[in-house]
Amino acid sequence: MKYVSVWDNDNNSNNNDIIKHINEWTSLIDKENNSIIIGKNKDDYRGVRGIIGGNNNNLLFITYYPKNIEIFDLDKLQFIKKDILPIVSGDWIRYHCFILIKDNTNNNNKMLLFCKNIGLSIDYNEGNNTFQFNDVWICSTIRLFNEYAYVYVDDFILFFDGHTGPFIDTSKAIYKYSISKNKWIEFEYNLTISLKGCTGTLSEDRNYIYFFGGNYQNNKSSTNFKTKVKEWMREEETEKERQWIIEEREKMNIDRIKKQLKNITGDFDIEEWKKKRLNEIETIIEYWLRSLSIKIGWINDFTIITLKYILRKYFKPSKVFQLKSGSVGRVKFSPDSTKITVSLGNTIQIWDIKLEKETHVLSGHSSTIFNLQFSPDSNLIASSSYDETIRLWDVKSSVEVLRLEGYANIVKSIHFSPDGKNILFALLDDTIRIWSIQFGQEMKSIKGKFGSFLDVKYFPNGEQLISFSNNTIIQILDLKSGDIISTLKGHKNQILAAQFSRSGLFIVSSSSDETIRLWDVTSGMQLKQFYLHCRGINNIQFLDEQTIVCHFSKVIRLWDLKAGMEIQQLQGHSDDTAGVDVSPDEAIFVRLMKLLKFSNLKKLSQETSCSIKQKIKFYKSNFKLKLLSYSKGIV
């Protein structure tokens, strides 16, 4: 487009040829007047980004979905090179930040690319026609976003707004990245409105940034506004901004540790690794003390916080259990952590962890078992099946001691009361039922007000229930009256899982809106929100008051609630995981599609997995937690 401003007094309005061709889009043409077409029909240029560089300012660099970079010579109208960006499987670029860095080095074009959790430094050597790629750390709070406006000013890139996922609000945040210092900052003060997909550009005098286009509240926006560049170039930081920088440096260190642990193979001395990391962190703290003038009183607390992440959990294979046959459905730890129970079709196996062998088989169900639980004293097992019965089993004798029949609606969940005297289950007829184990009769029925209950659990005090239905609301119910005490609202799509902490003070939930949320039980307020970019997290548990564990696809993920970030991944499953459970002594247990995974993080921590070959594999760790997750069985 040849652009001429309507306010331009120098415009020669008498020249009809100029007026005819200004301010309208026209195709590029070659010397023979043929249109120039870049790319192929199969290329997806939605959210494409392009910049012009080269020694003669003649090279067009294009980056586009899913991970492509191409170069065209605009003088010769020729394609030069295509390469694939080193982005991990499952990630992609679109509506991203792509800039050319000012550099006086001959034959070298330096570029930066940011998109969600992707940060890349790209060097192109014009003489050798070669690319070199390097990772750039990207701050945790902008990792979820793309579709932001960005402007390159001197040594800085400014990011405005942004968007992630169909159920998540657009951002009002403003970030600044220093290229030379590799330093991020999220400003305390935000924009007054949230936009996605808008464009930012510098004024000719470089004093203002203009924004135009984009979407506001899912509608196309014609809003145009500007902001002064100097407002975002200030060197002084507010107290909130300084605290944000400190927390981000802590998270950067966590990311480094995660990468180191991920790359560890073979024999590994965790104690030597700890000593090395302790020396490194002491050096880092001394440097921060000098360079940032951090108050002395803060250093000790920060050291404790940082060292907590330095001494991360580490897993490696230990031993294997061999299952005889069958399709694994559910797996649970016993509360005393001495046994595991495995449902295989319509039977239940009990395994002794220490002896590493099957000790009991419980038979009686005529159809597939889809839920089972140990009693608090580990002496009973409750199971529910598609044969429309709930059965109680004595663990020692393998004898069925109670059978509840006549429920045409499939039981969705089953749990023991904290004192072990009652069992609680939900039916698809919108009711919650409570049965007395001692008297063998129904004690209470609670009618739902929001449709069929998908899950219901006792609070640790045994006086309240937590439940959710086929909607976006979590309910806390009074056990005696059956009344709703409070509702937790905030999710924007179907709730998939909800779990209380050991203290009963907090609830964590996951949803199809791709978020995990932390709630305060007393106030009913949402405390934290984490974006996951996956909609299938249908089981989530507390490890402790600060750490949660969840799973998606083949990966088990641990999140720190205080840091607000993922701190560990357990990978290596050959099939999708489908559940997570935590034992009273903080054990997590894992089952795969015929694949059972068990983690015991004590002095010699272990994790088990059962593969399609009916094997249970153990993994060692030097910590005192236990973790268990599992995947869907064949039904």
For each residue, the residues with C-beta under 8 A, 3 or more apart:
1: 23 24 25 26
2: 21 22 23
3: 22 23
4: 8 11 18 22 23
5: 8 11
6:
7:
8: 4 5 11
9:
10:
11: 4 5 8 18
12: 15 18
13: 19
14:
15: 12 18 19
16: 19 20
17: 20 21
18: 4 11 12 15 21 22
19: 13 15 16 22
20: 16 17
21: 2 17 18 24 26
22: 2 3 4 18 19
23: 1 2 3 4
24: 1 21
25: 1
26: 1 21
27: 35 36
28: 35 36
29: 33 34 35 36
30: 33 34 36 77
31:
32:
33: 29 30
34: 29 30
35: 27 28 29
36: 27 28 29 30 77
37:
38: 60 62 70 72
39: 43 45 70
40: 43
41:
42:
43: 39 40 64 68
44: 64 65 66
45: 39 48 64 65
46: 65 94 95
47: 64 65 93 94 95 96 146 147
48: 45 62 63 64 65
49: 62 63 64 96 97 98 113
50: 60 61 62 63 98
51: 60 61 98 99 100 111
52: 57 58 59 60 61 74 100
53: 57 59 61 100 109 111 124
54: 57 58 59 109 126
55: 106 107 126
56: 75
57: 52 53 54
58: 52 54 73 74 75
59: 52 53 54 71 72 73 74 80 109 126
60: 38 50 51 52 71 72 73 74
61: 50 51 52 53 69 70 71 98 100 109 111 124
62: 38 48 49 50 68 69 70 71 72
63: 48 49 50 68 69 85 93 96 98 113
64: 43 44 45 47 48 49 68 70 93 94
65: 44 45 46 47 48 68 92 93 94
66: 44 87 92 93
67: 84 85 87 91 92 93
68: 43 62 63 64 65 82 83 84 85
69: 61 62 63 82 83 84 85 122 131
70: 38 39 61 62 64 79 81 82 83
71: 59 60 61 62 79 80 81 82 124
72: 38 59 60 62 77 78 79 80
73: 58 59 60 76 77 78 79 80
74: 52 58 59 60 77
75: 56 58
76: 73
77: 30 36 72 73 74
78: 72 73
79: 70 71 72 73 82
80: 59 71 72 73 129
81: 70 71 129 131
82: 68 69 70 71 79
83: 68 69 70 131
84: 67 68 69
85: 63 67 68 69 93 113 120 122 133
86: 120 133
87: 66 67 91 92 93 118 120
88: 91
89:
90:
91: 67 87 88 116 117 118
92: 65 66 67 87 115
93: 47 63 64 65 66 67 85 87 96 113 115 118 146
94: 46 47 64 65 115 146
95: 46 47 115 146 147 197
96: 47 49 63 93 113 114 115 118 146
97: 49 112 113 114 115 148 150 157 159
98: 49 50 51 61 63 111 112 113
99: 51 111 112 150 152 157
100: 51 52 53 61 109 110 111
101: 110 111 112 179
102:
103: 108 109 110
104:
105: 108 110
106: 55
107: 55 125 126 127 128
108: 103 105 123 124 125 126
109: 53 54 59 61 100 103 123 124 126
110: 100 101 103 105 121 122 123
111: 51 53 61 98 99 100 101 121 122 123 124
112: 97 98 99 101 119 120 121 122 136 157 179
113: 49 63 85 93 96 97 98 118 119 120 122
114: 96 97 118 119 120 136 138 142 150 157 159 177
115: 92 93 94 95 96 97 118 146
116: 91 143 144 145 146 164 533
117: 91 138 143 144
118: 87 91 93 96 113 114 115 138
119: 112 113 114 135 136 137 138
120: 85 86 87 112 113 114 133 134 135 136
121: 110 111 112 133 134 135 136
122: 69 85 110 111 112 113 131 132 133
123: 108 109 110 111 131 132 133 134
124: 53 61 71 108 109 111 130 131 132
125: 107 108 128 129 130 132
126: 54 55 59 107 108 109 129
127: 107
128: 107 125
129: 80 81 125 126
130: 124 125
131: 69 81 83 122 123 124
132: 122 123 124 125
133: 85 86 120 121 122 123
134: 120 121 123
135: 119 120 121
136: 112 114 119 120 121 182
137: 119 182 252 255
138: 114 117 118 119 142 143 184
139: 142 143 175 184 186 248 251
140: 143 248 251 564 565
141: 144 173 175 186 248
142: 114 138 139 145 148 159 162 173 175 184 186
143: 116 117 138 139 140
144: 116 117 141 162 164 165 168 531 533
145: 116 142 148 162 163 164 171
146: 47 93 94 95 96 115 116 162 163 164
147: 47 95 161 162 163 196 197
148: 97 142 145 159 160 161 162 163 171 196
149: 159 160 161 195 198 199 200 211 214
150: 97 99 114 157 158 159 160 200
151: 157 158 160 200 201 202 209
152: 99 156 157
153: 156 157 158 202 206 229 233
154: 233
155: 178 179 180
156: 152 153 176 177 178 179 232 233
157: 97 99 112 114 150 151 152 153 176 177 179
158: 150 151 153 174 175 176 200 209 232
159: 97 114 142 148 149 150 162 173 174 175 176 177
160: 148 149 150 151 174 191 195 198 200 209 211
161: 147 148 149 170 171 172 173 191 194 195 196 198 214
162: 142 144 145 146 147 148 159 170 171 173 196
163: 145 146 147 148 168 170 171 196 197 215
164: 116 144 145 146 168 531 533
165: 144 168 513 514 531 533
166:
167: 492 493 512 513 514 515
168: 144 163 164 165 492 513 514 515 531
169: 194
170: 161 162 163 194 195 196 215 216
171: 145 148 161 162 163 194
172: 161 190 191 192 193 194
173: 141 142 159 161 162 186 187 190
174: 158 159 160 186 187 189 190 191 232
175: 139 141 142 158 159 184 185 186 187
176: 156 157 158 159 184 185 187 232
177: 114 156 157 159 183 184
178: 155 156 181 182 183 184
179: 101 112 155 156 157 182
180: 155
181: 178
182: 136 137 178 179
183: 177 178 245
184: 138 139 142 175 176 177 178 245 248
185: 175 176 237 241 244 245
186: 139 141 142 173 174 175 241 244
187: 173 174 175 176 190 232 241
188: 238 240 241
189: 174
190: 172 173 174 187
191: 160 161 172 174 194 195
192: 172
193: 172 216 223
194: 161 169 170 171 172 191 216
195: 149 160 161 170 191 198 211 214 215 216 221 223
196: 147 148 161 162 163 170 214 215
197: 95 147 163 213 214 215
198: 149 160 161 195 211 212 213 214 215 221
199: 149 211 212 213 214
200: 149 150 151 158 160 209 210 211
201: 151 209 210
202: 151 153 206 208 209 210 229
203: 206 207 208 209 210 226
204:
205: 208
206: 153 202 203 229
207: 203 228 229 230
208: 202 203 205 226 227 228 229
209: 151 158 160 200 201 202 203 226 227 228 229
210: 200 201 202 203 224 225 226
211: 149 160 195 198 199 200 214 223 224 225 226 227
212: 198 199 223 224
213: 197 198 199 221 222
214: 149 161 195 196 197 198 199 211 221 223
215: 163 170 195 196 197 198 218 219 220 221
216: 170 193 194 195 219 221 223
217:
218: 215
219: 215 216
220: 215
221: 195 198 213 214 215 216
222: 213
223: 193 195 211 212 214 216
224: 210 211 212
225: 210 211
226: 203 208 209 210 211
227: 208 209 211 231 232
228: 207 208 209 231
229: 153 202 206 207 208 209 232 233
230: 207 233 234
231: 227 228 234
232: 156 158 174 176 187 227 229
233: 153 154 156 229 230
234: 230 231
235:
236:
237: 185 241 242 245
238: 188 241 242
239: 242 243
240: 188 243 244
241: 185 186 187 188 237 238 244 245
242: 237 238 239 245 246
243: 239 240 246 247
244: 185 186 240 241 247 248
245: 183 184 185 237 241 242 248 249
246: 242 243 249 250 302
247: 243 244 250 251 563
248: 139 140 141 184 244 245 251 252
249: 245 246 252 253 288
250: 246 247 253 254 302 305 306 309 563
251: 139 140 247 248 254 255 563 565
252: 137 248 249 255 256
253: 249 250 256 257 281 284 306 309 310
254: 250 251 257 258 309 563 565 567
255: 137 251 252 258 259
256: 252 253 259 260
257: 253 254 260 261 277 309 310 312
258: 254 255 261 262 312 567 568 569
259: 255 256 262 263
260: 256 257 263 264 273
261: 257 258 264 312 314 568
262: 258 259 569
263: 259 260
264: 260 261 268 314
265:
266:
267:
268: 264 273 314 316
269: 272 273
270: 273 274 314 622
271: 274 275
272: 269 275 276
273: 260 268 269 270 276 277
274: 270 271 277 278 310 311
275: 271 272 278 279
276: 272 273 279 280
277: 257 273 274 280 281 310 311
278: 274 275 281 282 307 310
279: 275 276 282 283
280: 276 277 283 284
281: 253 277 278 284 285 303 306 307 310
282: 278 279 285 286
283: 279 280 286 287
284: 253 280 281 287 288
285: 281 282 288 289 299 302 303 306
286: 282 283 289 290
287: 283 284 290 291
288: 249 284 285 291 292 294
289: 285 286 292 293 294 296 299
290: 286 287 293
291: 287 288
292: 288 289
293: 289 290
294: 288 289 298 299 302
295: 298 299
296: 289 299
297: 300 301
298: 294 295 301 302
299: 285 289 294 295 296 302 303
300: 297 303 304
301: 297 298 304 305
302: 246 250 285 294 298 299 305 306
303: 281 285 299 300 306 307
304: 300 301 307 308
305: 250 301 302 308 309
306: 250 253 281 285 302 303 309 310
307: 278 281 303 304 310 311
308: 304 305 311
309: 250 253 254 257 305 306 312 560 563 567
310: 253 257 274 277 278 281 306 307
311: 274 277 307 308
312: 257 258 261 309 567 568
313: 558 568 601 605 621 622 623 625
314: 261 264 268 270 621 622
315: 570 599 605 607 619 620 621
316: 268 619 620 621
317: 617 618 619 620
318: 604 606 607 618 619 620
319: 356 606 617 618
320: 615 616 617 618
321: 351 356 357 596 608 610 615 616 617 618
322: 614 615 616
323: 326 328 342 344 349 594 596 610 614 615 616
324: 358 614
325: 344 614
326: 323 344 345 347 594 614
327: 344 345 593 594 633 634 635
328: 323 331 342 343 344 591 592 593 594 595 596 610 630 633
329: 342 343 344 345 368 369 370 633 635
330: 341 342 343 369 370 371 372 579 591 630 633
331: 328 340 341 342 343 579 581 589 590 591 596 598 610 628 630
332: 340 341 372 373 374 581 589 628
333: 337 339 340 374 581 583 587 589 598 626 628
334: 337 338 339 340 341 374 378 395 583
335: 374 375 376 377 378 583 584
336: 339 378
337: 333 334 353 583 584 585 587 600 626
338: 334 352 353 354 378
339: 333 334 336 350 351 352 353 359 374 378 395
340: 331 332 333 334 350 351 353 589 596 598 608
341: 330 331 332 334 348 349 350 351 372 374 381
342: 323 328 329 330 331 348 349 350 351 591 596 610
343: 328 329 330 331 347 348 349 369 370 372 383 633
344: 323 325 326 327 328 329 347 348 349
345: 326 327 329 368 369
346: 363 365 366 367 368 369 385 387
347: 326 343 344 361 362 363 365 369
348: 341 342 343 344 361 362 363 369 372 381 383 393
349: 323 341 342 343 344 358 360 361 362
350: 339 340 341 342 358 359 360 361 362 381 395 398
351: 321 339 340 341 342 356 357 358 359 616
352: 338 339 355 356 357 358 359
353: 337 338 339 340 356 598 600
354: 338
355: 352 359
356: 319 321 351 352 353
357: 321 351 352
358: 324 349 350 351 352 361
359: 339 350 351 352 355
360: 349 350 395 398
361: 347 348 349 350 358 398
362: 347 348 349 350 381 383 393 398 400
363: 346 347 348
364: 391 400
365: 346 347 368 369 383 385 387 389 391
366: 346 385 387
367: 346 385 386 387
368: 329 345 346 365 385 386 635
369: 329 330 343 345 346 347 348 365 372 383 384 385
370: 329 330 343 384 385 386 410 635
371: 330 383 384 411 412 413 414
372: 330 332 341 343 348 369 381 382 383 384 414
373: 332 381 382 414 415 416
374: 332 333 334 335 339 341 378 380 381 395 416
375: 335 378 379 380 381 382 416 420
376: 335 416 418 419 420
377: 335 380 420
378: 334 335 336 338 339 374 375 395
379: 375 394 395 396
380: 374 375 377 392 393 394 395 401 416 420 437
381: 341 348 350 362 372 373 374 375 392 393 395
382: 372 373 375 390 391 392 393 414 416 423
383: 343 348 362 365 369 371 372 390 391 393 414
384: 369 370 371 372 389 390 391 411 414 425
385: 346 365 366 367 368 369 370 388 389 391
386: 367 368 370 410
387: 346 365 366 367
388: 385 405 406 407 408 410
389: 365 384 385 403 404 405 407
390: 382 383 384 403 404 407 411 414 423 425 435
391: 364 365 382 383 384 385 400 402 403 404
392: 380 381 382 400 401 402 403 423 437
393: 348 362 380 381 382 383 398 399 400 401
394: 379 380 397 398 399 400 401
395: 334 339 350 360 374 378 379 380 381 398
396: 379
397: 394
398: 350 360 361 362 393 394 395
399: 393 394
400: 362 364 391 392 393 394 403
401: 380 392 393 394
402: 391 392 437 440
403: 389 390 391 392 400
404: 389 390 391 407 435
405: 388 389
406: 388
407: 388 389 390 404 410 411 427
408: 388
409: 427 428 429
410: 370 386 388 407 427 428
411: 371 384 390 407 414 425 426 427
412: 371 425 426 427 428 452 453 454 455
413: 371 424 425 426 453 454 455 456 457
414: 371 372 373 382 383 384 390 411 423 424 425
415: 373 423 424 425 456 457 458
416: 373 374 375 376 380 382 420 422 423 424 458
417: 420 421 422 423 424 434 458 462
418: 376 458 460 461 462
419: 376 422 462
420: 375 376 377 380 416 417 437
421: 417 436 437 438
422: 416 417 419 434 435 436 437 443
423: 382 390 392 414 415 416 417 434 435 437
424: 413 414 415 416 417 432 433 434 456 457 458 465
425: 384 390 411 412 413 414 415 432 433 435 456
426: 411 412 413 431 432 433 452 453 454 455 456 467
427: 407 409 410 411 412 430 431 432 433 452 453
428: 409 410 412 452
429: 409 452
430: 427 447 448 451 452 453
431: 426 427 445 446 447 448 453
432: 424 425 426 427 445 446 448 453 456 465 467 477
433: 424 425 426 427 442 444 445
434: 417 422 423 424 442 443 444 445 446
435: 390 404 422 423 425 440 441 442 443
436: 421 422 439 440 441 442 443
437: 380 392 402 420 421 422 423 440
438: 421
439: 436 443
440: 402 435 436 437
441: 435 436
442: 433 434 435 436 445
443: 422 434 435 436 439
444: 433 434 479 482
445: 431 432 433 434 442
446: 431 432 434 465 477 482
447: 430 431 482
448: 430 431 432 451 452 453 467 469
449: 484
450: 469 470 471 473 475
451: 430 448 469 470 471
452: 412 426 427 428 429 430 448 469 470
453: 412 413 426 427 430 431 432 448 456 467 468 469
454: 412 413 426 468 469 470 495
455: 412 413 426 467 468 497 498
456: 413 415 424 425 426 432 453 465 466 467
457: 413 415 424 465 466 467 498 499 500
458: 415 416 417 418 424 462 464 465 479
459: 462 463 464 465 466 476 500 504
460: 418 500 502 503 504
461: 418 464 504
462: 417 418 419 458 459 479
463: 459 478 479 480
464: 458 459 461 476 477 478 479 485
465: 424 432 446 456 457 458 459 476 477 479
466: 456 457 459 474 475 476 477 498 499 500 507
467: 426 432 448 453 455 456 457 474 475 477 498
468: 453 454 455 471 473 474 475 495 498 509
469: 448 450 451 452 453 454 473 475
470: 450 451 452 454 494
471: 450 451 468 494 495
472: 489 490 491 492 493 494 495 511 513
473: 450 468 469 487 488 489 491 495
474: 466 467 468 487 488 495 498 507 509 519
475: 450 466 467 468 469 484 486 487 488
476: 459 464 465 466 484 485 486 487 488 521 524
477: 432 446 464 465 466 467 482 483 484 485
478: 463 464 481 482 483 484 485
479: 444 458 462 463 464 465 482
480: 463
481: 478
482: 444 446 447 477 478 479
483: 477 478
484: 449 475 476 477 478 487
485: 464 476 477 478
486: 475 476 524
487: 473 474 475 476 484 524
488: 473 474 475 476 507 509 519 524 526
489: 472 473
490: 472 517 526 529
491: 472 473 494 495 509 511 513 515 517
492: 167 168 472 511 513
493: 167 472 511 512 513 535
494: 470 471 472 491 511 512
495: 454 468 471 472 473 474 491 498 509 510 511
496: 510 511 512 536 537 538
497: 455 509 510 537 538 539 540 550
498: 455 457 466 467 468 474 495 507 508 509 510 540
499: 457 466 507 508 509 540 541 542
500: 457 459 460 466 504 506 507 521 542
501: 504 505 506 507 508 542 545
502: 460 542 544 545
503: 460 506 545
504: 459 460 461 500 501 521
505: 501 520 521 522 545
506: 500 501 503 518 519 520 521 527 542 545
507: 466 474 488 498 499 500 501 518 519 521
508: 498 499 501 516 517 518 519 540 542 548
509: 468 474 488 491 495 497 498 499 516 517 519 540
510: 495 496 497 498 515 516 517 532 537 538 540 550
511: 472 491 492 493 494 495 496 514 515 517
512: 167 493 494 496 535
513: 165 167 168 472 491 492 493 535
514: 165 167 168 511 531 532 533 534 535
515: 167 168 491 510 511 529 530 531 532
516: 508 509 510 529 530 532 537 540 548 550 559
517: 490 491 508 509 510 511 526 528 529 530
518: 506 507 508 526 527 528 529 561
519: 474 488 506 507 508 509 524 525 526 527
520: 505 506 523 524 525 526 527
521: 476 500 504 505 506 507 524
522: 505
523: 520
524: 476 486 487 488 519 520 521
525: 519 520
526: 488 490 517 518 519 520 529
527: 506 518 519 520
528: 517 518 561 564
529: 490 515 516 517 518 526
530: 515 516 517 559 564
531: 144 164 165 168 514 515
532: 510 514 515 516 537 552
533: 116 144 164 165 514
534: 514 537 552 553
535: 493 512 513 514
536: 496 552 553
537: 496 497 510 516 532 534 540 550 551 552
538: 496 497 510 578 579
539: 497 550 551 578 579 580 581 629
540: 497 498 499 508 509 510 516 537 548 549 550 580
541: 499 548 549 550 580 581 582 588
542: 499 500 501 502 506 508 545 547 548 549 582
543: 547 548 549 558 582 586 588 625 627
544: 502 547 586
545: 501 502 503 505 506 542 561
546: 560 561 562
547: 542 543 544 558 559 560 561 567
548: 508 516 540 541 542 543 558 559 561
549: 540 541 542 543 556 557 558 559 580 582 588 627 629
550: 497 510 516 537 539 540 541 556 557 559 580
551: 537 539 555 556 557 577 578 579 580 590 629
552: 532 534 536 537 555 557 577
553: 534 536 576 577
554: 571 572 573 574 575 576 577
555: 551 552 569 570 571 573 577
556: 549 550 551 569 570 571 573 577 580 588 590 597 627 629
557: 549 550 551 552 566 568 569 570
558: 313 543 547 548 549 566 567 568 569 570
559: 516 530 547 548 549 550 565 566 567
560: 309 546 547 563 564 565 566 567
561: 518 528 545 546 547 548 564
562: 546
563: 247 250 251 254 309 560 567
564: 140 528 530 560 561
565: 140 251 254 559 560
566: 557 558 559 560 569
567: 254 258 309 312 547 558 559 560 563
568: 258 261 312 313 557 558
569: 258 262 555 556 557 558 566
570: 315 555 556 557 558 590 597 599 607 627 629
571: 554 555 556
572: 554 609
573: 554 555 556 576 577 592 595 597 609 631
574: 554 592 595 611 612
575: 554 592 593 594 595 612 631
576: 553 554 573 592 593 631 632
577: 551 552 553 554 555 556 573 580 590 591 592 597 629 630 631
578: 538 539 551 591 593 630 631 632
579: 330 331 538 539 551 591 629 630 631
580: 539 540 541 549 550 551 556 577 588 589 590 627 628 629 630
581: 331 332 333 539 541 588 589 628 629 630
582: 541 542 543 549 586 587 588 589 626 627 628
583: 333 334 335 337 586 587 588 589 626 628
584: 335 337 587
585: 337 626
586: 543 544 582 583 601 624 625 626
587: 333 337 582 583 584 599 600 625 626 627 628
588: 541 543 549 556 580 581 582 583 599 625 626 627 628 629
589: 331 332 333 340 580 581 582 583 597 598 599 608 626 627 628 629 630
590: 331 551 556 570 577 580 596 597 598 599 607 608 609 627 628 629 630
591: 328 330 331 342 577 578 579 595 596 597 610 628 629 630 631 633
592: 328 573 574 575 576 577 595 596 597 609 610 611 630 631
593: 327 328 575 576 578 612 631 632 633 634
594: 323 326 327 328 575 610 611 612 613 614 633 634
595: 328 573 574 575 591 592 609 610 611 612 630 631
596: 321 323 328 331 340 342 590 591 592 608 609 610 616 630
597: 556 570 573 577 589 590 591 592 607 608 609 610 617 628 629 630
598: 331 333 340 353 589 590 606 607 608 609 616 618 626 627 628
599: 315 570 587 588 589 590 605 606 607 608 619 621 625 626 627 628
600: 337 353 587 604 605 606 607 618 621 626
601: 313 586 605 621 622 623 624 625 626 627
602: 605 623 624 625 626
603: 622 624
604: 318 600 620 622
605: 313 315 599 600 601 602 619 620 621 622 623 624 625 626
606: 318 319 598 599 600 618 619 620 621 626
607: 315 318 570 590 597 598 599 600 617 618 619 621 627 628
608: 321 340 589 590 596 597 598 599 616 617 618 619 628
609: 572 573 590 592 595 596 597 598 615 616 617 619
610: 321 323 328 331 342 591 592 594 595 596 597 614 615 616 617
611: 574 592 594 595 614 615 617
612: 574 575 593 594 595
613: 594
614: 322 323 324 325 326 594 610 611
615: 320 321 322 323 609 610 611
616: 320 321 322 323 351 596 598 608 609 610
617: 317 319 320 321 597 607 608 609 610 611
618: 317 318 319 320 321 598 600 606 607 608
619: 315 316 317 318 599 605 606 607 608 609
620: 315 316 317 318 604 605 606
621: 313 314 315 316 599 600 601 605 606 607
622: 270 313 314 601 603 604 605
623: 313 601 602 605
624: 586 601 602 603 605
625: 313 543 586 587 588 599 601 602 605
626: 333 337 582 583 585 586 587 588 589 598 599 600 601 602 605 606
627: 543 549 556 570 580 582 587 588 589 590 598 599 601 607
628: 331 332 333 580 581 582 583 587 588 589 590 591 597 598 599 607 608
629: 539 549 551 556 570 577 579 580 581 588 589 590 591 597
630: 328 330 331 577 578 579 580 581 589 590 591 592 595 596 597
631: 573 575 576 577 578 579 591 592 593 595
632: 576 578 593 635
633: 327 328 329 330 343 591 593 594
634: 327 593 594
635: 327 329 368 370 632
